[in-house]
Amino acid sequence: MSVTAVPLRPIRKGSVLKLWLGLVLLGLLAAGVAWAGTASQIYERTASGLQYRVIKEGEGASPTTSDFAFVTYTGRLPDGSVFDTNEGRQPVPMPLADGALIKGFTEGLRLMKKGATYELRIPPELGYGAEDTGTIPPNSTLDFTVTVHEIMPEATLRQMMMQQQMMQMQGAGGEGGAPPPESGR
């Protein structure tokens, strides 16, 4: 059995060093790209422990305690199951007064502006705590995706509601007159 030997060229001086430097540079570049890709996954933390991540920044001023925020939201448990949502429906007015909602949701809404979308991670002490609500187990961390569509002062909202009620009352009794009498037997 014969073995044919193939002559190899000798490696130039410094080529191995260049190869290692290239591999180190490639590793650093890959780490930088990975870090940049996950930077948007990092949550900010408030002093109370609420965590939030800005998906889309809004415009204008943040709401105050006397405002209502019209929102769409989806609430999830840590396992990803949805416990509440109004996505695909009309935005719901949420009061921002202290005690009107769970603390973490109110705090998160007060950070947002009109047009903003945030992800909120609410720890149990800012949510329902040890309370068993039936759909939310005790001591659950709650994850919400929230979009603020409009911010309105409470006085403006109450005025709009009164105008709607007046229009409904006029529509019910105005054009048709008195309701038709019941048929006698």
Secondary structure, DSSP 8 states (H G I E B T S, - for coil): ------------TTHHHHHHHHHHHHHHHHHHHHHHHHGGG--EE-TTS-EEEEEE--BS----TTEEEEEEEEEE-TTS-EEEE-TTS--EEEE-STTSS-HHHHHHHHH--BT-EEEEEE-GGGTTTT---SSS-TT--EEEEEEEEEEEEHHHHHHHHHHHHHHHHHHHHSSS-S-------
